[in-house]
């Protein structure tokens, strides 16, 4: 017969481990998204989380493992938010496309740490760079599929659809990079306007 989980201050060991993991992920986002990849050491992340390295290895194999999980979390947040947006927003194709793009931009500009981690810092080193490319490619395919949903037979046609989607996502990533680095003085709304125009003008041919 299995023994019940031990409680400490009313919380099980599993709950405490999950809390420590969440604290480390938040610390990884904070350090990686503010001081950059070179300074985002395991020691710095543990100090930010106020946890020892012993607890770090309870949840992650390495610093890169944690940082990949941070990127995965941002990607999952974007994917879920975009899904909800497309399920709830009504109107013509351009209205729905704008809403989905605005969701993406909002997440990465409302919390610039998320933008820097997923768009800029992840491009600096492996294996983060590989995961960044995979995620951008996956998002490009989602964009291509969404163009079919929005425009039907008028959408991007295979095999050109994936190429066009990659160009769109790559351009949006570069635009976000310039905004996050303070290289261009535009508002998030202007980014959404430009990206929506690019999306609809290439999809609606």
N, C-alpha and C positions, 0 to 999 in steps of 0.2 A: 504494500500500500504506500503510495507516494506521500511524502511529508509536505505540509503546506509551506509556502514560501515564507521565509523569515521577514518580519516587519521591523522597521526602524523608523521611529517617529511617525508611525501610521502608514509607511510606504514600503512596498516590497522591494527586494533587491533588483528585480526587473525594471520597476518604475524608476529607481534611482539610477540605474545604468542608462535608461532611455533619456533621463534628464541630463546626465553627464554628456551623452552623445550630442544632444541638442545644443548644449552650451559650447561644446567644441566646434560644432558646425557654425554657430553664430560667431564664435571667435575667429574662425577661419575666414568667414565673410568679412568681418571687421578689419582684420589685419591685411588680408590679401587685397581687399578692396580699398584700402586707404594708403598703406605704405608700399604696396607692390609685392611682386613675387619673390624678389631676392631677399627681402626682409621678413617674408612670411615663413619663418622657421618653425619647427615643432615647438621649440622653447618659447618663442614669442606667442604662439597660439595658445599653449598651455597657460602662460602667464595671463593672457587676456581672459581665458576661461576660468582662471583661478583653480586650476587642477594640476596634479602632478603627471609626469610622463607615464606613470603606471596606468592611470585611467585613460590616457590617450590610446595606448595599445589595447585596451579593453574593447575599443570600437573600431580602430583603424590600423592598417598594416604599416602605413607610412604617411608622411606629410602629403605626398602626391595623392595618396588614396583619399585622404580627407578633402583635399582641394577639388578632386574630380567629383566627389559627392556633393560639394557645394555647388559646382556647376550643374550637376544633374538636378539638384533641387530647384535651381533657377529655371532650368529648361522645363521641368515638370510644372512649375508654377505658370509659366507662359503658356504651355500647351493646354492646361486645364482652363485658364482664364480665357484663352482664345476659343476653346470649345464651348464654354458657357456663353460667351458673347455671340457666337454664330448661331447658337440655339435660341437665343432670346431676342436678338435684334431683327426687326423686320424692315422692309423697305426695298428699294431697288438695289441691284448688285453693287453699285458704287458706295451706297450707304453702308452696306454690310461689310464690304472690303475695308472701308475707312474705320469702322468700329473695331475690326480685328487688328488692323495695323496700330490703331490707337492703344489697344490693350497691350501690345508688345512694347510700344514706346513708353507708355505710362509706367510699366513695371521697371524698366531700365533707367528712367529719368527720375521717378519719384524717390527711388533709393539708388543714387549713383554708384554705390558700392556694387550693386548687382550688375550694373552696366559695365563697370570696369573689369570685374571678375570674368564675366561671360564673353565680353567683346575684346578687351584689350589685354589684360594680364594673362589670360589663358592662351594667348598666341605666343607667349614668350618661351615656353619650354615644353618638352615632352614629359609625361604622356598627355598633358593638358592640351597641347596643340592638336594632337591627333583627335582627342575627344571633341574639341571645338569644331574641327572640320567635319566630323561625323554629325554633330548636332546641327551645324549650318546646312549640311547636305539634307538631313532629315527634314529640316524646316523648309528647305527649298522644294522638296518633294511635296510637302504639305501645301505649300503655296500653289504648286502646279495643279494638285488635285482640287484645291479650293477654286482655282480659276475655272475648272470644268464645272464645278457645282454652281458657280456664279453665272457663267456665260454659255455653258453647254457647248454646242457645235462651234461657237465663235471663240472658244478658249484656245489657249496654246495647244498646238497639236504635236503629238509624238513624232519623231524624237526630239524636236526642237523645244518641247515644253520644259524639260529638265534644264537645258542650257539657259533658257530665258529665266527660269526660276532662280538658278544659281546667280545669274547676273543681278537680278533684283535683290536677293538677300545679301549678296556681297556688297552691292552699292549701299544698301541700308546700313550694313555693319560699318562701312567706312564713314558714312554720315554720322552715325552714333559715336564713332571714335573721335571725330573732329569736335562734336558737341561736348563729349566727356572731357576732352583735353583743353576745352576753352579756346579752340582754334577758330570757331565760327560763332557769331552772335546771332543765334536764331532761337526761337522758342520751340518747345516740344510740339506745339500745335503746328508750327511751320514744317517741322520734320514730318509730321503725319500728313500734312497737305501734299508735300513733295513726293512722299512715298506712295500715297494713294494715287496721285496723278500718274506716276511711273507704272504702278501695278495695272491700273485700269487701261492706260494707253497701250500697254503691251499685250494685255490679255484680250482686250476688246478690239480686235483687228478687223 
